[in-house]
Amino acid sequence: MEQIEIIKINKGIKEVVKDVVAEEVPVTIYVNGDEIVTLLSSPEGLEELAVGFLFTAGLLDAADEISGIFVDDQNWTVEVLIKDKKIDSCLLFKRVFTSGCGGGTFFYKASDTTRENRRFLNMTVRKEHIFRIMENFQKQSKGFRETGCVHSAALADNEDILVVREDIGRHNAIDKVLGYAFINDMELKDKIMLTSGRISSEVLLKMRKTDISMIVSRSAPTNQAVKHAELAGITLIGFVRGNRMNLYSAKNGNVIK
């Protein structure tokens, strides 16, 4: 965070005060010397961001493929070394610039819409648990409380929230959480993804690269997100506020009691 001097106007009265604003940096990710993408991001958790992005982009399959990660926080680059891996040159041109904050982008190919080896775990989740973890999630979103300018994402299970990350981009926040899980070899099939932002189709495409079968937001999904969730068997819950929620997709074995 950075403090800057602003002029605050309240009921016609001007006042010079110090205010906290979120930091934004252009982070370029390289794989084995090849430039992959530049993301507009918050400057924290760049190793997790790079790994999570490469995982959800389909460019990284397992943590043991990584032989090194080098973060340069002067030039804002992350170099990821992957063993015996060459990036498909055709894939590098198949980028979609998303509706996300912070210059969101992802890669796609025909196989992105299906994943045969998804390992869903049928979960029974009480609605009171969803309300509780979402309230806790909002309390842990320190950056948003300070600046009103960042998004949050988290992984939770049937007990509590396990990890929270923030970023100026909602996709980046999700990638940071998934990067943490990937680096720490976390099992995802019994986890719930929480996000502060709207759920659009590219968020669902990221989820379809994982074994996560439930995504929860305090905001709303798009129609394409709902369609992707139904096709993939992902439970999609939106507008979780107070003791209210909307269940948009529940065509898998998950049960909301």
C-alpha positions as semicolon CSV with decimal commas, in nm:
position;residue;x (nm);y (nm);z (nm)
1;M;0,000;0,000;0,000
2;E;0,110;0,357;-0,061
3;Q;0,012;0,674;0,117
4;I;-0,062;0,982;-0,091
5;E;-0,191;1,331;-0,015
6;I;-0,543;1,400;-0,135
7;I;-0,806;1,670;-0,103
8;K;-1,110;1,528;0,074
9;I;-1,442;1,704;0,027
10;N;-1,718;1,631;0,275
11;K;-2,036;1,837;0,288
12;G;-1,865;2,114;0,097
13;I;-1,565;2,129;0,330
14;K;-1,221;2,070;0,176
15;E;-0,947;1,905;0,378
16;V;-0,595;1,790;0,284
17;V;-0,541;1,440;0,426
18;K;-0,325;1,133;0,376
19;D;-0,497;0,839;0,206
20;V;-0,392;0,480;0,140
21;V;-0,408;0,353;-0,220
22;A;-0,341;0,008;-0,361
23;E;-0,017;-0,051;-0,552
24;E;-0,026;-0,171;-0,914
25;V;0,270;-0,314;-1,106
26;P;0,311;-0,484;-1,448
27;V;0,438;-0,837;-1,379
28;T;0,584;-1,030;-1,673
29;I;0,591;-1,409;-1,644
30;Y;0,855;-1,611;-1,830
31;V;0,875;-1,987;-1,874
32;N;1,216;-2,129;-1,966
33;G;1,316;-1,791;-2,110
34;D;0,997;-1,743;-2,316
35;E;0,782;-1,442;-2,232
36;I;0,433;-1,569;-2,160
37;V;0,222;-1,278;-2,040
38;T;0,226;-0,947;-1,854
39;L;-0,033;-0,910;-1,579
40;L;-0,127;-0,592;-1,395
41;S;-0,107;-0,705;-1,036
42;S;-0,054;-0,615;-0,675
43;P;0,317;-0,657;-0,592
44;E;0,277;-0,931;-0,329
45;G;0,270;-1,309;-0,377
46;L;0,421;-1,302;-0,726
47;E;0,556;-1,657;-0,705
48;E;0,206;-1,784;-0,623
49;L;0,058;-1,565;-0,897
50;A;0,292;-1,706;-1,163
51;V;0,240;-2,069;-1,061
52;G;-0,137;-2,029;-1,029
53;F;-0,160;-1,856;-1,365
54;L;0,048;-2,122;-1,541
55;F;-0,159;-2,398;-1,379
56;T;-0,497;-2,252;-1,477
57;A;-0,361;-2,167;-1,824
58;G;-0,279;-2,535;-1,878
59;L;0,094;-2,469;-1,904
60;L;0,182;-2,650;-1,579
61;D;0,046;-2,986;-1,465
62;A;0,236;-3,084;-1,151
63;A;0,451;-2,911;-0,890
64;D;0,742;-3,148;-0,950
65;E;0,772;-3,009;-1,304
66;I;0,911;-2,686;-1,155
67;S;1,289;-2,675;-1,121
68;G;1,313;-2,311;-1,012
69;I;1,124;-1,985;-0,964
70;F;1,301;-1,648;-0,968
71;V;1,123;-1,326;-0,873
72;D;1,278;-0,990;-0,969
73;D;1,093;-0,725;-0,770
74;Q;1,299;-0,447;-0,926
75;N;1,196;-0,519;-1,285
76;W;0,875;-0,702;-1,188
77;T;0,942;-1,031;-1,362
78;V;0,892;-1,393;-1,260
79;E;1,095;-1,664;-1,434
80;V;0,959;-2,018;-1,394
81;L;1,181;-2,304;-1,501
82;I;0,988;-2,615;-1,600
83;K;1,162;-2,947;-1,664
84;D;1,146;-3,095;-2,015
85;K;0,869;-2,860;-2,121
86;K;0,833;-2,656;-2,437
87;I;0,544;-2,416;-2,472
88;D;0,326;-2,483;-2,774
89;S;0,394;-2,180;-2,995
90;C;0,039;-2,196;-3,131
91;L;-0,100;-2,168;-2,778
92;L;0,086;-1,844;-2,712
93;F;-0,130;-1,666;-2,968
94;K;-0,456;-1,802;-2,824
95;R;-0,501;-1,547;-2,549
96;V;-0,831;-1,408;-2,435
97;F;-0,827;-1,069;-2,263
98;T;-1,096;-1,102;-2,005
99;S;-1,350;-0,881;-1,836
100;G;-1,143;-0,897;-1,519
101;C;-0,983;-0,613;-1,329
102;G;-0,609;-0,570;-1,355
103;G;-0,576;-0,669;-1,721
104;G;-0,696;-1,028;-1,682
105;T;-0,601;-1,275;-1,953
106;F;-0,598;-1,648;-1,999
107;F;-0,501;-1,903;-2,263
108;Y;-0,746;-2,136;-2,425
109;K;-0,761;-2,436;-2,652
110;A;-1,037;-2,673;-2,754
111;S;-0,964;-2,915;-2,471
112;D;-1,009;-2,642;-2,209
113;T;-1,382;-2,700;-2,190
114;T;-1,346;-3,060;-2,075
115;R;-1,140;-3,242;-1,817
116;E;-1,192;-3,612;-1,789
117;N;-0,991;-3,670;-1,470
118;R;-1,170;-3,429;-1,239
119;R;-1,189;-3,586;-0,893
120;F;-1,500;-3,437;-0,736
121;L;-1,583;-3,520;-0,378
122;N;-1,951;-3,503;-0,302
123;M;-1,977;-3,264;-0,007
124;T;-2,260;-3,183;0,230
125;V;-2,228;-2,819;0,333
126;R;-2,463;-2,645;0,569
127;K;-2,590;-2,305;0,455
128;E;-2,493;-2,163;0,795
129;H;-2,132;-2,265;0,718
130;I;-2,142;-2,074;0,389
131;F;-2,271;-1,763;0,568
132;R;-2,006;-1,795;0,841
133;I;-1,704;-1,843;0,615
134;M;-1,815;-1,560;0,386
135;E;-1,843;-1,327;0,686
136;N;-1,498;-1,441;0,802
137;F;-1,365;-1,399;0,447
138;Q;-1,476;-1,037;0,436
139;K;-1,317;-0,969;0,776
140;Q;-0,984;-1,107;0,648
141;S;-0,987;-0,885;0,339
142;K;-0,762;-0,623;0,497
143;G;-0,653;-0,462;0,169
144;F;-1,010;-0,391;0,066
145;R;-1,091;-0,234;0,402
146;E;-0,787;-0,007;0,371
147;T;-0,823;0,095;0,006
148;G;-1,160;-0,024;-0,130
149;C;-0,959;-0,116;-0,439
150;V;-0,865;-0,485;-0,427
151;H;-1,032;-0,822;-0,466
152;S;-0,997;-1,125;-0,245
153;A;-1,004;-1,501;-0,298
154;A;-0,981;-1,785;-0,049
155;L;-0,987;-2,161;-0,010
156;A;-1,204;-2,309;0,263
157;D;-1,313;-2,654;0,372
158;N;-1,601;-2,773;0,587
159;E;-1,425;-2,634;0,894
160;D;-1,284;-2,291;0,815
161;I;-1,090;-2,069;0,572
162;L;-0,744;-2,205;0,493
163;V;-0,577;-1,935;0,284
164;V;-0,670;-1,583;0,170
165;R;-0,502;-1,374;-0,099
166;E;-0,574;-1,026;-0,235
167;D;-0,496;-0,848;-0,560
168;I;-0,618;-0,557;-0,770
169;G;-0,744;-0,820;-1,017
170;R;-1,001;-1,081;-0,913
171;H;-0,845;-1,338;-1,148
172;N;-0,502;-1,270;-0,999
173;A;-0,637;-1,322;-0,647
174;I;-0,777;-1,661;-0,751
175;D;-0,449;-1,754;-0,923
176;K;-0,254;-1,662;-0,609
177;V;-0,472;-1,890;-0,398
178;L;-0,440;-2,174;-0,648
179;G;-0,066;-2,111;-0,677
180;Y;-0,034;-2,146;-0,299
181;A;-0,232;-2,471;-0,311
182;F;-0,024;-2,600;-0,604
183;I;0,311;-2,518;-0,441
184;N;0,201;-2,676;-0,111
185;D;0,049;-2,984;-0,277
186;M;-0,296;-2,922;-0,126
187;E;-0,583;-3,155;-0,208
188;L;-0,854;-2,949;-0,378
189;K;-1,144;-3,190;-0,423
190;D;-1,282;-3,114;-0,074
191;K;-1,229;-2,739;-0,094
192;I;-1,456;-2,439;-0,155
193;M;-1,335;-2,140;-0,357
194;L;-1,446;-1,802;-0,224
195;T;-1,423;-1,485;-0,431
196;S;-1,521;-1,125;-0,372
197;G;-1,585;-1,051;-0,738
198;R;-1,841;-1,142;-0,997
199;I;-1,814;-1,493;-1,140
200;S;-1,768;-1,482;-1,516
201;S;-1,694;-1,758;-1,766
202;E;-1,315;-1,726;-1,738
203;V;-1,336;-1,784;-1,361
204;L;-1,528;-2,106;-1,429
205;L;-1,269;-2,208;-1,688
206;K;-1,004;-2,172;-1,417
207;M;-1,212;-2,386;-1,180
208;R;-1,252;-2,652;-1,448
209;K;-0,874;-2,696;-1,449
210;T;-0,895;-2,797;-1,082
211;D;-1,084;-3,052;-0,871
212;I;-1,279;-2,779;-0,691
213;S;-1,652;-2,844;-0,715
214;M;-1,794;-2,542;-0,531
215;I;-1,742;-2,168;-0,583
216;V;-1,902;-1,901;-0,367
217;S;-1,919;-1,525;-0,417
218;R;-2,083;-1,226;-0,256
219;S;-2,141;-1,101;-0,612
220;A;-2,326;-1,241;-0,914
221;P;-2,238;-1,481;-1,199
222;T;-2,283;-1,425;-1,571
223;N;-2,506;-1,649;-1,781
224;Q;-2,200;-1,814;-1,939
225;A;-2,057;-1,887;-1,596
226;V;-2,380;-2,062;-1,499
227;K;-2,370;-2,269;-1,820
228;H;-2,008;-2,371;-1,760
229;A;-2,090;-2,463;-1,400
230;E;-2,380;-2,681;-1,508
231;L;-2,171;-2,856;-1,774
232;A;-1,883;-2,916;-1,534
233;G;-2,095;-3,016;-1,237
234;I;-1,974;-2,725;-1,025
235;T;-2,194;-2,588;-0,748
236;L;-2,219;-2,213;-0,806
237;I;-2,343;-1,988;-0,525
238;G;-2,372;-1,611;-0,553
239;F;-2,501;-1,306;-0,365
240;V;-2,398;-1,449;-0,028
241;R;-2,485;-1,158;0,198
242;G;-2,593;-1,188;0,559
243;N;-2,817;-1,493;0,572
244;R;-2,913;-1,488;0,203
245;M;-2,767;-1,666;-0,099
246;N;-2,861;-1,763;-0,454
247;L;-2,788;-2,116;-0,574
248;Y;-2,731;-2,095;-0,951
249;S;-2,601;-2,443;-1,028
250;A;-2,617;-2,760;-0,819
251;K;-2,613;-3,047;-1,068
252;N;-2,348;-3,250;-0,889
253;G;-2,343;-3,456;-0,570
254;N;-2,288;-3,156;-0,343
255;V;-2,571;-3,091;-0,097
256;I;-2,650;-2,753;0,060
257;K;-2,850;-2,822;0,377
